Amino acid sequence: MSQQLRHCWFAYVVLVLNMQDLIVYRKTKRQLQNQHEQVPCYFIFGDSFSANGNDNGLDTFKSNYLPYGIDFLDGPTGRFSNGKIMVDIIVEKIGMKDYIRPYRIVGTNRQMLKGVNYASSGAILQSEIAGSKVNSISLGQQLKYHKKIVRRISKILGSKNMTKQYLQRCLYSVEIGSNDVFNNYIPNNDGSDPTPRQSPDRFAQYLVDHFFFTHLLNLHNSGAKKVVVFGLPSLGCSPSAIRMYGNGSNQDEHKCISVINKDIQLYNSKLRTMVFNLNNYTKNAQFTYIETSQAYQGFKNIGKTCCETDLDGMCYSMGKSCNNRKDYFYWDGYRPTEAANIILANIAYNASVPSHAYPFNIHHLISNTTSHRS
């Protein structure tokens, strides 16, 4: 084949691929626009599992480069995945027409009234040590940003009463704690299982009682009535955990670090109890807990990354990535692929058993107009 023909063939292939991307884009946009919005707005708090751009420009972990976003319509935006993240898929399920914009670039009144994503990579519950390693936006700081947004919404709507009525119809999700819990471990040089810096039980109770409970009360006082609290994933199965602690003997059939997963279950059980207590402590509020720790079951590759990663578990810029991304649960060292995020979002929205959604799933949460009392 001549060089001219090769150039023509290459141009044709690029044109076909671009047309396919355009068809997928228009189909997805049409699906979003044709759905009925089940809530007027969605506010998102969390760490890199929910982040979609707030870290761009900060001195912290960022994902605004390829291969991140390789399957996302807008390319690499700051989402820590190959495509959609869990909250994007939840947005689709609740019928919203556009994905929620990050706080640092939310612009028009219309965008703000639809909700804001405050999540940041490396975010932690313990706000007093935020920034000790990375310049992330802690949950406490995210809540301060939210209060600013609430004041701006109040000016847009014109009255505090209208703002209160509007915000209590919105959906809120809080997904955080992985960085706090994972940083509680010290690697052992002899290859044995990691050693907790503090007793896992006491540390989990400390995080929940002194930080999580208080932060959620502050969120409730800002007008939130329908709040989703996500449990932590099985961090012991993450490729980065296996890389750091994989020489130990305390592993399960997936080579996951079972001592970490055991502590995750301990922490999640306290979150579940916290949700029960919040529903009985707050007035006219509905908190619900979503369990995600077993969502990795069914994937062919669990403890392996889909992209080539550095020692921090981040994809190398322009590095290689796997072709069979639907077979992988983990995209990089810690975060899920789009395929895994679809499973996680389905659990959150549709789960019907108390072990996955307590006291109810998101669909029930946003359709229920009465306060929950157990």
C-alpha positions as CSV (number, residue, x, y, z in Angstrom):
1,M,0.0,0.0,0.0
2,S,1.4,3.4,-1.0
3,Q,2.0,6.1,1.6
4,Q,-0.9,8.2,0.2
5,L,-3.3,5.3,0.5
6,R,-2.1,4.6,4.0
7,H,-2.9,8.2,4.9
8,C,-6.3,8.0,3.3
9,W,-7.1,4.8,5.2
10,F,-5.9,6.3,8.5
11,A,-8.1,9.4,7.9
12,Y,-11.1,7.1,7.1
13,V,-10.6,5.1,10.3
14,V,-10.4,8.3,12.4
15,L,-13.5,9.6,10.7
16,V,-15.4,6.3,11.5
17,L,-14.3,6.4,15.1
18,N,-15.3,10.0,15.5
19,M,-18.7,9.3,14.0
20,Q,-19.1,6.4,16.4
21,D,-18.2,8.6,19.4
22,L,-20.7,11.2,18.1
23,I,-23.5,8.6,17.8
24,V,-22.8,7.4,21.4
25,Y,-22.7,11.0,22.7
26,R,-26.0,11.9,21.0
27,K,-27.6,8.7,22.2
28,T,-26.5,9.3,25.8
29,K,-27.5,12.9,25.8
30,R,-30.9,12.0,24.3
31,Q,-31.4,9.4,27.0
32,L,-30.6,11.9,29.7
33,Q,-32.9,14.6,28.2
34,N,-35.9,12.2,27.8
35,Q,-35.9,11.1,31.4
36,H,-38.0,12.7,34.1
37,E,-36.0,14.3,36.8
38,Q,-36.7,12.6,40.1
39,V,-35.0,15.3,42.2
40,P,-34.3,19.0,41.4
41,C,-30.7,18.8,42.5
42,Y,-27.9,16.5,43.6
43,F,-25.0,17.5,45.9
44,I,-22.0,15.2,46.1
45,F,-19.3,15.0,48.9
46,G,-16.4,12.6,48.9
47,D,-12.9,11.6,47.8
48,S,-11.4,10.4,44.6
49,F,-14.2,7.8,44.1
50,S,-16.6,10.7,43.5
51,A,-14.2,13.5,42.3
52,N,-14.8,14.9,38.9
53,G,-12.4,17.9,38.6
54,N,-12.0,19.8,41.8
55,D,-8.4,18.7,42.1
56,N,-7.3,20.2,38.7
57,G,-4.9,23.0,39.6
58,L,-4.4,21.9,43.2
59,D,-1.2,20.4,44.6
60,T,-2.7,17.0,45.0
61,F,-3.4,13.8,43.0
62,K,-5.0,14.7,39.7
63,S,-6.5,12.6,36.9
64,N,-6.9,15.2,34.1
65,Y,-4.7,13.3,31.7
66,L,-4.9,10.2,29.5
67,P,-5.5,7.3,30.0
68,Y,-8.0,8.6,32.6
69,G,-11.2,9.4,30.8
70,I,-10.3,7.3,27.8
71,D,-13.9,6.1,27.6
72,F,-15.6,9.3,28.8
73,L,-17.4,11.6,26.4
74,D,-15.4,14.7,27.3
75,G,-12.1,12.8,27.8
76,P,-9.9,13.3,30.9
77,T,-11.8,15.7,33.2
78,G,-10.5,14.9,36.6
79,R,-12.5,11.7,37.1
80,F,-10.5,8.8,38.5
81,S,-11.7,6.2,36.1
82,N,-11.6,5.2,32.4
83,G,-15.1,6.5,32.0
84,K,-18.1,7.4,34.2
85,I,-17.8,7.4,37.9
86,M,-20.5,6.1,40.2
87,V,-22.2,9.4,40.8
88,D,-22.4,10.0,37.1
89,I,-24.4,6.9,36.7
90,I,-26.6,7.8,39.7
91,V,-27.3,11.1,37.9
92,E,-28.5,9.2,34.9
93,K,-30.7,6.9,37.0
94,I,-32.4,9.8,38.8
95,G,-33.2,11.4,35.4
96,M,-31.0,14.5,35.5
97,K,-30.1,15.9,32.1
98,D,-26.5,16.9,32.8
99,Y,-23.7,15.5,35.0
100,I,-23.1,17.5,38.2
101,R,-20.3,20.1,37.8
102,P,-17.4,20.4,40.3
103,Y,-17.4,23.2,42.8
104,R,-14.3,24.9,41.4
105,I,-15.9,25.5,38.0
106,V,-19.6,25.6,38.7
107,G,-20.7,28.8,36.9
108,T,-24.3,29.7,36.0
109,N,-27.3,29.9,38.4
110,R,-28.9,27.0,36.4
111,Q,-25.8,24.8,37.0
112,M,-25.7,25.6,40.7
113,L,-29.4,25.0,41.2
114,K,-28.9,21.5,39.8
115,G,-26.3,20.6,42.4
116,V,-22.6,20.7,43.0
117,N,-19.8,18.1,43.3
118,Y,-17.4,19.0,46.1
119,A,-15.4,15.7,46.1
120,S,-11.6,15.8,46.1
121,S,-8.9,13.2,45.8
122,G,-7.2,12.4,49.1
123,A,-10.1,13.9,51.0
124,I,-10.4,12.8,54.6
125,L,-12.7,13.0,57.6
126,Q,-10.1,14.3,60.0
127,S,-10.0,17.9,58.9
128,E,-7.3,19.0,61.3
129,I,-4.7,16.9,59.5
130,A,-5.9,17.7,56.0
131,G,-3.1,18.8,53.8
132,S,-0.4,17.1,55.8
133,K,0.4,14.9,52.8
134,V,-1.6,16.3,49.9
135,N,-3.5,19.5,49.5
136,S,-6.9,17.8,49.3
137,I,-10.3,19.3,50.2
138,S,-11.4,17.6,53.5
139,L,-15.1,16.8,54.2
140,G,-15.2,19.7,56.6
141,Q,-14.0,22.1,53.9
142,Q,-16.4,20.7,51.4
143,L,-19.3,21.5,53.9
144,K,-18.0,25.0,54.2
145,Y,-18.1,25.3,50.4
146,H,-21.7,23.9,50.5
147,K,-22.8,26.6,52.9
148,K,-21.5,29.3,50.4
149,I,-23.5,27.6,47.7
150,V,-26.6,27.5,49.9
151,R,-26.3,31.2,50.5
152,R,-26.0,31.8,46.7
153,I,-29.0,29.6,46.0
154,S,-31.0,31.6,48.6
155,K,-30.2,34.8,46.8
156,I,-31.3,33.2,43.5
157,L,-34.6,31.9,44.9
158,G,-35.2,35.1,46.8
159,S,-36.2,33.7,50.3
160,K,-35.0,31.4,53.0
161,N,-38.3,29.5,53.1
162,M,-38.2,28.8,49.3
163,T,-34.6,27.7,49.6
164,K,-35.4,25.4,52.5
165,Q,-38.2,23.8,50.6
166,Y,-36.0,23.4,47.5
167,L,-33.0,21.9,49.2
168,Q,-35.0,19.3,51.2
169,R,-36.2,17.8,47.9
170,C,-32.6,17.3,46.7
171,L,-30.4,14.2,46.9
172,Y,-27.1,14.3,48.8
173,S,-24.4,11.6,48.8
174,V,-21.4,11.3,51.1
175,E,-18.6,8.8,50.2
176,I,-15.4,9.2,52.2
177,G,-13.2,7.5,54.8
178,S,-10.9,5.3,52.6
179,N,-7.9,7.6,53.0
180,D,-8.4,7.8,56.8
181,V,-8.7,4.0,57.3
182,F,-6.0,3.1,54.8
183,N,-3.5,5.5,56.3
184,N,-4.0,3.8,59.7
185,Y,-1.7,0.9,58.6
186,I,2.1,0.6,58.8
187,P,3.8,-1.8,56.3
188,N,6.0,-4.4,57.9
189,N,9.4,-4.9,56.3
190,D,9.3,-8.6,56.8
191,G,6.4,-9.0,54.4
192,S,3.8,-9.9,57.1
193,D,0.4,-8.3,57.4
194,P,0.3,-4.5,58.0
195,T,0.1,-3.3,61.6
196,P,-2.6,-0.8,62.6
197,R,-1.3,2.4,64.2
198,Q,-4.4,2.4,66.4
199,S,-6.9,-0.3,67.4
200,P,-9.2,-0.7,64.4
201,D,-12.3,-0.8,66.6
202,R,-11.4,2.4,68.5
203,F,-10.1,4.2,65.4
204,A,-13.3,3.4,63.5
205,Q,-15.5,4.5,66.4
206,Y,-13.4,7.7,66.7
207,L,-13.9,8.5,63.0
208,V,-17.6,7.9,63.1
209,D,-18.4,9.6,66.5
210,H,-16.0,12.6,66.3
211,F,-16.2,13.4,62.6
212,F,-18.7,11.6,60.4
213,F,-21.7,12.1,62.7
214,T,-20.9,15.7,63.3
215,H,-20.4,16.5,59.6
216,L,-23.7,14.9,58.7
217,L,-25.5,16.9,61.3
218,N,-24.0,20.0,59.8
219,L,-25.1,18.9,56.4
220,H,-28.6,18.3,57.8
221,N,-28.6,21.8,59.3
222,S,-27.8,23.2,55.9
223,G,-31.0,21.9,54.6
224,A,-30.3,18.3,53.5
225,K,-33.1,15.8,54.2
226,K,-32.3,12.9,51.8
227,V,-28.7,11.7,52.4
228,V,-26.9,8.6,51.1
229,V,-23.9,7.4,53.1
230,F,-21.7,5.0,51.2
231,G,-19.7,2.3,53.1
232,L,-16.1,1.8,52.2
233,P,-15.1,-0.7,49.4
234,S,-12.9,-3.7,50.1
235,L,-9.6,-1.8,50.2
236,G,-7.8,-5.0,50.9
237,C,-8.6,-6.1,47.4
238,S,-7.2,-3.0,45.7
239,P,-4.1,-3.5,43.6
240,S,-2.1,-1.0,45.6
241,A,-2.9,-2.8,48.9
242,I,-1.9,-6.1,47.3
243,R,1.3,-4.5,46.0
244,M,2.2,-3.1,49.5
245,Y,1.1,-6.0,51.7
246,G,0.8,-9.0,49.3
247,N,3.6,-11.0,50.8
248,G,1.7,-11.7,53.9
249,S,0.0,-15.0,54.7
250,N,-3.4,-13.5,55.6
251,Q,-5.0,-13.5,52.1
252,D,-8.2,-14.9,50.7
253,E,-8.8,-16.7,47.4
254,H,-8.5,-13.4,45.5
255,K,-5.1,-12.6,47.1
256,C,-6.9,-9.7,48.9
257,I,-5.4,-8.6,52.2
258,S,-8.1,-10.0,54.5
259,V,-7.0,-8.2,57.7
260,I,-7.7,-4.9,55.9
261,N,-11.1,-6.1,54.6
262,K,-12.0,-7.3,58.1
263,D,-11.3,-3.8,59.5
264,I,-13.3,-2.3,56.7
265,Q,-16.3,-4.4,57.6
266,L,-15.9,-3.3,61.2
267,Y,-15.9,0.4,60.1
268,N,-18.9,-0.1,57.8
269,S,-20.9,-1.7,60.6
270,K,-20.4,1.5,62.6
271,L,-21.5,3.6,59.7
272,R,-24.7,1.5,59.5
273,T,-25.4,2.1,63.2
274,M,-24.6,5.8,62.7
275,V,-27.3,6.0,60.0
276,F,-29.8,4.3,62.3
277,N,-29.0,6.8,65.0
278,L,-29.2,9.8,62.7
279,N,-32.7,8.8,61.5
280,N,-33.8,8.8,65.1
281,Y,-31.9,11.9,66.1
282,T,-32.8,14.3,63.3
283,K,-36.2,15.7,62.5
284,N,-37.8,15.0,59.1
285,A,-34.6,13.6,57.7
286,Q,-33.9,10.4,55.8
287,F,-30.4,9.0,55.9
288,T,-29.6,5.7,54.2
289,Y,-26.6,3.4,54.1
290,I,-25.3,1.7,51.0
291,E,-22.9,-1.4,51.3
292,T,-20.4,-1.7,48.4
293,S,-17.7,-3.9,49.9
294,Q,-18.7,-7.1,47.9
295,A,-19.3,-5.4,44.5
296,Y,-16.1,-6.8,43.1
297,Q,-17.5,-10.3,42.9
298,G,-18.1,-11.5,39.3
299,F,-15.2,-9.7,37.7
300,K,-12.5,-11.7,36.0
301,N,-9.7,-9.4,37.2
302,I,-10.1,-8.1,40.8
303,G,-6.6,-7.4,42.2
304,K,-5.1,-6.1,39.0
305,T,-5.0,-2.6,37.6
306,C,-6.3,-1.9,34.1
307,C,-3.8,0.9,33.5
308,E,-0.1,0.9,34.3
309,T,0.4,2.6,37.7
310,D,3.1,4.3,39.7
311,L,3.8,3.6,43.4
312,D,1.0,5.9,44.4
313,G,-1.5,3.8,42.4
314,M,-2.0,6.5,39.8
315,C,-2.0,5.8,36.0
316,Y,1.1,6.9,34.2
317,S,0.5,9.8,31.9
318,M,-0.2,8.4,28.4
319,G,0.6,4.9,29.8
320,K,-0.9,1.7,28.5
321,S,-4.3,0.4,29.5
322,C,-6.0,-2.9,29.1
323,N,-8.4,-3.5,26.2
324,N,-10.9,-5.7,28.1
325,R,-11.8,-3.0,30.6
326,K,-15.2,-4.5,31.4
327,D,-13.4,-7.5,32.9
328,Y,-11.5,-5.4,35.4
329,F,-12.9,-4.1,38.7
330,Y,-10.0,-1.7,39.3
331,W,-8.9,0.9,36.8
332,D,-5.9,2.2,38.8
333,G,-4.4,1.2,42.1
334,Y,-7.6,2.1,44.1
335,R,-10.5,3.3,41.9
336,P,-13.0,1.3,39.9
337,T,-13.5,1.0,36.2
338,E,-16.6,2.4,34.6
339,A,-17.9,-1.2,34.4
340,A,-17.5,-1.5,38.2
341,N,-19.0,1.9,38.8
342,I,-22.1,0.7,36.9
343,I,-22.5,-2.2,39.4
344,L,-21.9,0.1,42.3
345,A,-24.6,2.6,41.1
346,N,-27.1,-0.2,40.4
347,I,-26.6,-1.4,44.0
348,A,-27.1,2.1,45.3
349,Y,-30.2,2.8,43.3
350,N,-31.9,-0.7,43.1
351,A,-30.7,-2.9,46.0
352,S,-33.6,-4.5,47.7
353,V,-32.0,-6.4,50.6
354,P,-31.1,-4.7,53.9
355,S,-27.5,-6.0,53.7
356,H,-26.9,-3.8,50.7
357,A,-29.2,-0.8,51.3
358,Y,-30.4,0.2,54.8
359,P,-33.1,1.2,55.4
360,F,-33.8,1.7,51.7
361,N,-32.1,2.2,48.3
362,I,-31.8,5.6,46.5
363,H,-35.0,5.0,44.4
364,H,-37.0,4.5,47.6
365,L,-35.2,7.4,49.4
366,I,-36.1,10.0,46.8
367,S,-39.6,8.8,46.3
368,N,-40.4,8.6,50.0
369,T,-42.0,11.9,51.3
370,T,-42.3,11.0,54.9
371,S,-39.5,10.9,57.5
372,H,-38.1,7.5,58.6
373,R,-38.3,6.2,62.1
374,S,-37.0,2.8,63.0
